[in-house]
């Protein structure tokens, strides 16, 4: 009886483990990828010149990403500077040693800045989530035929 119970528990545990493995890839999206998918599917309004205190600053190395609340300055449709919001409400400018001047003339396309690349291959992007366009309404289904 105890052997049968252990075998049954083992099978149930294996099935749960297998299901977790098959659903893991969707859960593996990092914070940058999740936002990027949303921007791609809905599009974004243009980002006008100004200072924005509602941006997300992302840092990616390989498949890992960190996303922070931040502030960004935009002039002539280009990102000038970006800052990370600290816990006390102050800001710290994002300063790195950049590859090939990748922090110069940073365009903003569809609500996301082009990637700035550091000498350590860290990718930095700024996202404007409040510029995402409203979700489009779903298509209305047609009625089924009737016997008239």
C-alpha positions in Angstrom: 0.0 0.0 0.0 2.8 2.4 0.9 4.7 1.6 -2.3 1.6 2.3 -4.4 1.1 5.6 -2.6 4.8 6.6 -3.2 4.6 5.6 -6.9 1.3 7.7 -7.3 2.9 10.7 -5.6 6.0 10.3 -7.8 3.9 10.3 -11.0 1.9 13.3 -9.9 5.1 15.2 -9.0 6.6 14.3 -12.4 3.5 15.5 -14.2 3.5 18.8 -12.4 7.2 19.2 -13.1 6.7 18.5 -16.8 3.9 21.0 -17.0 6.0 23.7 -15.3 8.7 23.0 -17.9 6.4 23.3 -20.9 5.0 26.7 -19.7 8.3 28.2 -18.6 9.3 30.0 -21.8 6.4 32.5 -21.6 7.4 33.1 -18.0 11.0 33.7 -19.1 10.3 37.0 -20.7 12.3 39.7 -18.9 10.8 43.1 -18.0 12.2 44.7 -21.2 10.8 42.0 -23.5 7.4 42.3 -21.8 7.3 46.0 -22.4 8.7 45.6 -26.0 5.9 43.2 -26.9 3.3 45.7 -25.7 4.9 48.6 -27.6 5.1 46.4 -30.8 1.5 45.3 -30.6 -0.1 48.6 -29.8 2.3 51.2 -31.1 3.1 54.5 -29.4 2.6 58.2 -29.8 5.5 60.4 -30.7 7.6 61.6 -27.8 7.8 65.4 -27.8 10.6 67.5 -26.4 10.6 67.9 -22.7 11.4 66.3 -19.3 9.6 63.1 -18.5 9.4 61.7 -15.0 7.4 58.6 -15.9 9.8 56.6 -18.0 11.3 53.2 -17.5 15.1 52.8 -17.8 16.2 49.3 -18.8 19.5 47.6 -18.6 20.1 44.3 -20.4 23.1 41.9 -20.4 22.4 38.7 -22.3 18.9 37.5 -21.5 18.8 39.3 -18.1 17.2 42.7 -17.7 16.5 45.2 -15.0 13.9 47.9 -15.3 13.8 51.0 -13.1 11.5 54.0 -12.8 13.2 57.0 -14.2 13.4 60.4 -15.7 14.5 61.4 -19.3 15.2 64.6 -21.1 14.3 64.8 -24.8 15.3 67.5 -27.3 14.8 67.5 -31.1 13.2 64.0 -30.8 16.5 62.6 -29.3 17.2 61.3 -25.8 19.7 63.7 -24.1 20.0 62.2 -20.7 18.3 59.6 -18.5 18.1 59.1 -14.8 17.1 56.3 -12.4 14.7 57.2 -9.6 16.1 56.4 -6.2 14.0 55.2 -3.3 14.1 58.7 -1.7 12.6 60.3 -4.8 15.9 61.8 -6.1 17.4 60.9 -9.4 20.8 59.5 -10.4 22.0 60.0 -13.9 22.8 56.9 -15.9 26.5 57.3 -16.7 28.5 54.6 -18.4 31.5 54.2 -20.7 29.8 54.0 -24.1 30.8 52.1 -27.2 31.3 54.2 -30.3 29.3 57.2 -29.0 26.1 55.1 -28.8 24.8 57.6 -26.3 24.8 60.4 -28.9 21.9 61.1 -31.2 19.7 58.5 -29.5 16.5 58.3 -31.5 13.1 57.4 -30.0 11.2 55.0 -32.2 7.7 53.8 -31.3 8.1 55.0 -27.7 11.4 53.2 -27.0 14.9 54.8 -27.4 17.4 53.0 -29.6 19.9 51.0 -27.6 22.9 52.5 -26.1 25.8 50.1 -25.7 28.5 50.1 -23.0 32.0 48.8 -23.3 30.8 45.9 -21.2 28.0 45.1 -23.8 25.3 46.3 -21.5 22.3 47.6 -23.4 20.4 50.6 -22.1 17.0 51.7 -23.4 14.4 54.2 -22.2 10.7 53.5 -22.6 7.8 55.9 -22.4 4.9 53.6 -21.2 2.4 56.6 -21.1 2.9 57.0 -24.9 1.5 53.5 -25.7 -1.6 53.8 -27.8 -4.9 52.6 -26.4 -5.8 49.0 -26.9 -7.8 48.5 -30.1 -11.3 47.0 -29.7 -11.7 43.4 -30.7 -13.4 42.6 -34.0 -17.2 42.0 -33.6 -18.2 38.4 -34.6 -20.8 38.0 -37.3 -24.1 36.3 -36.4 -24.6 32.6 -37.3 -27.0 31.9 -40.2 -30.6 31.3 -39.4 -33.2 28.9 -41.0 -35.4 31.7 -42.5 
